């Protein structure tokens, strides 16, 4: 198992929590972004820097992800691609994308884009969700990491 992070829009607070969890559990972690990601040097943490451009980091993650890997991304189309390959997908907000819910999430994303393009504001409460990041991300992130790591060592 390997964890890939779509790091271009990944919250810094979650970054630190994820690094601590992966170091503690010895699960390889790869940040993919179009800029350098800061982290303490470690043999299990690496980064891939892609050129700037739409979806280049997403394309690289989709290419690298294998069945059983975990991809952390806020990008629903990327989540759809990796779930189709048999990988797990988790949003930075702690929500799992699965074969059973990803198509609904894509449809909701498209609806929200249409509403936004039509002038409707649906972002109320975004700041409150950011403040709660440190509380709920570790619960949702560490559970799958721990269970996958335990299964690997059995």
N, C-alpha and C positions, 0 to 999 in steps of 0.2 A: 504494500500500500504506500502511496505517495500522496501528499496534499499539494494541490496547485492553487495558487491564489491569484485571482484577477486583480492585481495590485494597483491599477490606475485609479480606481475609485474606492479602494479599501480603507476603512476608517483607521486612523493611527492608534486609537485606543484598543481596538480589536487586534491590531497587529502585534502589540506587546503581549497580550493575553495568549494569542495563538503561538507565538514563539516560545513562551514559557511551557505551554502544554506539549508542543512537539519535542522540545529538548528533554523534558521530563519523561516522555513516553518513547523517545528515540524513533520517531516517525519522520521520514524525510519530508522536507517542506521546500517548495519552489515558488518564489514570487515571479510573476510574469508581468512586465510593465514596459512602458516606453521611456521610463526614467529610472535612475538608481533608487533602490529601496534600502533604507538604513536598517541594519540589524547587526548584532554582535557576531563576529566570526564563529562559525560552527561547521563541523563536518557534515551535519545533516540539513543545513539550511543553505540554499543557493538562490540565485536569481538569474532570470533570462531577460535581457533588455532587447526589445523589438523596436524597429523604426516607428516613428510617429505616423499615425494614419488610422482611419476608421477600422476597427475590428481586427487589427493585426495581432494584438495580444490575445484576443479571443480565438483567432485562427490557430495560433501557436498552442494554446492550451487544449483546444479540441483535437489537434494533431497528436499531442503527447499523452492525453488522458487514456487510461486503459481500464478495463473492467475492474472494479474494486477500489479505484482511486477516489479521492475526495476532491472536488473542485468547489472553491468558495468564490462566489460571484454574485453580483447584483444584476448581471446581464441575463435576462430570461432567455433570449435566443441561444446564448452560449450554454445555459443550463439544459436547454432542450437537446442540444447537440451531444453533450457529454452523457446525459441520461440515456439517450438512444444507444450510446456505445457501451453501456453497462457500468458507468461510473456513478458515484453519488454526487449530488449537487446540493450545496447549502448556501443560503443567502447570508450576507453579513449581518442581517437582522435575526438570524437564527432559524429561518424557515427552510425545511427540506423541500427540494423539488423532486418529484417522483414521476414514474410513468403514469400514475393515476391522477396527478394534478398539474403536470406541466402544460398540457394543452389549454386547460382553463386559465392558467397564469398568463400564457401568451395572449389568449383572447382578452383578458382583463387589461393587459398592458396595451394592446391595440385600442381598446375602448378608452382608456385613460389618455392615450396620445391624441385620439380624436377629440375628446373633451377639452384637453389643453389647447389644441389647435383651434378649437372653437371659442376659446376665451374663458373657459371655466377653470377656476383655481381649486385644485384638489390637494395642495401641499400643506394645508393647515395642520399643525401638530408635528411637523418634521423636526423642529428643534427639541421638542419633548422626547421624541424617540431617540435622538442622538444622546441626550443626557442619560438615558437609561441603558445605553450600550454596555457599559461595564458590568451591569447587573445581569443581563440576560444572555449575552453572547457566550460567556464561558459555559453556561449550563447546556446550551444547545450544541456548542462546538465540541466540548470535551467528551460528551457522552458518545458520539459516534467514533471519535478518535480512540477513546479508551476501549470500546467494544471491539473495534477492528484490530487494535493492537493485541488485545487479549486473545482473540480468535487466531491470530497469526502465531502466537507462542504456544498454543495448546498442542 
